[in-house]
Amino acid sequence: MTAAAPVLDSAAYRRQARRLRHVFRHKPVDQYLSLKQLSERRDATYQQHSRPQGWRAVTRNASGQFADDVARQIEGKVLPYSKRLELLSAAEESGIGRFQANLIIAAVQHQTGRSEDVASASDAPATRLPLAPLLVFISVQAVIMLSLWALFM
């Protein structure tokens, strides 16, 4: 992939991302890497133009705090879109890039979904066989047996 000019305009950013998804649609690794580079270029450009005084590098503590914030905002297995936007804004203020913030959100959602699935599977009562399919099976067998009996009698 060739180096492109920095991207500030969100419409241009989305257009470039769509083009990369199309170009690398059959190469997921190349698609991931090109989208990551695009996102990093946009983050770097955005931070150069809007970086507040006293900007600091992202620390593990900031990422961990952001992950905790995401976990608190999840409702069931879903993070509402409005809360996602708020979290992405908070991440930018913390110095976490949009790409990294989206990865953290996805990881937390994935972990939340898995833990709920495990908990619900262990708490579920023993399943009972439904009665309706059994009755249908017995009825069909009875009709077959009556048909054979009528045929040979």
N, C-alpha and C positions, 0 to 999 in steps of 0.2 A: 504494500500500500504506500502511496506517495504521501509526503507531508503536505497538508492543506493549510490554508490560512486560518488564523484563529477565528473561532466562531463565537459571536456574542448574540446574534439574532436567534431567538428560539425557533422560528420557522425554518431558517437555514439549517439549524442543528438537526431538527426533525427530518428535513429533506435529505441531509447527508446520511443520517442513521437509516432511513428507509432504503436509500441507494445501497448502503453497505449490506443491509440484510438481504437485499435482492442479489447482489453480486456474489456474496458468500453463502447463499441459501443451502448449498450442498456441502459446505465445509464449515461445520460448527466451531471448530477451534479457531480458524481464521476469522470467522464472524465475531466471535467473542473478543479476540485480540484487537480487531479493527474498531469495534464499538468501544472497547475500553480506552484505546488511544484517542478516539474522538472525544469521549467524555473527559479524559484527562486534559486534553487541549482546551476544551471549553471551560473546565474548572480553573485551569491556570490563567486563562484570559480573563475570566470573570473575576478571579481573586486579585489580579493585577489592577483592574479598574475599580474594584469596590472594596479592596482590602482596608479594614479599619486600622488606625494606628495601634500599635501594640499587638499585631496579629501574631499568633503563636502556632507552632506545628501541632498536628494531631497527635495525641498521646493515646496509649492503650486505655487510660482511664476515661478519656473522652469517648472512645468507641464503646467501652463497657457501659458507661452512663447512658449513651444513646441507645444501646441494646436494651437496657432496663426500661428506658422511656417507651420504646416500641412495645415491649412486653406488657406494660401497663395499659397501653392504648388498644390492644387487640381485644375485640369483642367476639368471644367464641373462637372460631378459627379464622375470622376475617378482620382485616384492618380497614375501616372505612376510608374512602378516598379523601375526604376532607381532613381526616386526622393524618393520613399519609403526607398530604401537602404541608400540614403544620410541622410534622416531624422533619421533612426535607428542609424546610426553612430553618428550623432549629439546628439541624446538622450543619448547614452552611455557616450559621453564626458561630458554631463550635469549631469550624475549620475542617469539618469532614466533607469530602467531595461528594457530589451527587451520586456518582457511580458506587462508591464505597457505602454510602448511606443506603442505597437500594439493595446492595448485597447484604448488609446487616439486617435490613427489614425482612428480606426473603429468608435469611437463615433463622431469624426469630420466629417467623410465621411457620416455617417448616418444623422447627423444634416444638412449637406449641401444638401443631396438628398431630405430631407423632405422640406426644405425651398424653393428649386427650384420647387418641385412639387406643393406646395401651391401657389407660385407666378405664375407659368404657368397656373394653374387652374383658378386663379382669373383674369388673363389677357386674357384668351382665349375668342374669340368671340363666340356668340351663334352658336351652331352646326346646320347644315341643314341636312335634311334627304336626303340620296343619291337617285338620280332619277332612276338608273338602277334597283334596286330591285322592285320598284313600277311598272316599265314598264313590268318586267317579270311577276309579279303577275297578272296584267291586261291582258297580253297576254295569260297566262294559263287559266284564267277565261273565256276569249273570246273563246278559243278553246273548252272548255268544253261546253259552251252555244251553239256553232255552232254544236257540235257533237250531243247534245240533240235535237236540232231543226231538224237536218237532220234525226235522228232516228225516230222521231214522225211525220214527214211530209211526 
